[in-house]
Amino acid sequence: MDQETVAGIGNIFSDEILFQARINPAEGRLRPERHKGGRCPHCRSPLKVFKVGARTAYCCPKCQAC
């Protein structure tokens, strides 16, 4: 929930996202693989890169069915 890393998501949403993902809010869990040419941190498959609105999104075709 540190706003220095990612800003713009309200506390209610960030709290719910972390709860659903079972991530402790005190742990730093940003994945460095989220870039063009990156690989899934779980299965190591190449990430699919696409645009959602004006933002770049990264998705693992195996783990996230994108």
HELIX and SHEET records of a PDB file:
HELIX    1   1 ASN A   11  GLN A   20  1                                  10    
SHEET    1   A 2 LYS A  48  VAL A  52  0                                        
SHEET    2   A 2 ARG A  55  CYS A  59 -1                                        
END                                                                             
